[in-house]
Amino acid sequence: MCTYSTEKLALAKSSGKGPDGWFPLETATVYYDHPVHAPDEHTVNIDFLNPGRGPGARVAVELSLDSAKELLAALAVTVERAAEH
């Protein structure tokens, strides 16, 4: 694999749902790389993790570039609206 760009951030007060149910998230890694499952040659990938809970405490997402742009726009609108409350 040849990761082209990687951003890693710490997460606070966040949760994810895996095969064993909900768990606290500690980190998110966002990167552009070859996907494992999605049909595109490259995707924007997001891994939400809690490393202390082992490999099962992971939520992985592979998005086409267009879907990632749409998600980014939706997040921006939602966060802006939430800040008004």
N, C-alpha and C positions, 0 to 999 in steps of 0.2 A: 504494500500500500504506500501511496505517496501523498501524504497530507499536505495540502497547499496553504492552509491558514488555520490556526488554532487559537481559540480564546477560552480561557478557563476562569471560572468565577466561583466564589464561595456563595452559598445560598443560606439565608436565614429564614426561619419560620416557614418552611416549605415542606410539602409532602408529595410522595409519588405512590402509585399503586402498581405492585408487581404480582407475580403468581401467588404469593403468600399473603396478599393484602397490602394495606397502607403501611408506609414507613417514612421516617423523616429523611429529607434530602439534605446533603451537605455541600455537594458541588454540581456544577454543570460545565460540560465541555462542548463547545460549539466549533465545528470544523467542516471544511470542504474537502471531500475525498471520494474515493470509489465506494459505492454502497455495497452492503452485503445482500440486501434483498430487493431494493427498489430497482425498477427497470432502466433508469438513466445511467449514463457512463460515470457521472459525478453527481453528488448530492450534497446539500447542506445537512449535516448530521448533528444531532444533539443527544448527548448522554447525560442523564440526570442520575446521580450516584450517591450512595452512602457507603464509602469504602470499608468502614468499620463493620458493616453487616455482611460482607462477602459479595461474591459475584451475582447473587440473586437479587441484591438490592440495587437494581439498575433498570431505568426506563430508557430505551433507545428509540430514536426517531430519525428517519431518513426522509428528507423533503426535496422535491425538485426545486430548482432555483426559483421558478415562478411561484410555487407554493410557499417557499420561504419568504419571498417578498410580500406576498399577501398576508402571511402570518405576522410578519414584522409590522405592516401597516395596521392590522387589526389590534395587535398588542399596543401600539402607540396610541390609537384611539381609545382603547379600553383604559389604559393607564391614565391618560389625560382626563377622561370622564371620572375615574375613580378619585383622582386628586381633588375634584370639585366637591366631593362628599365629606 
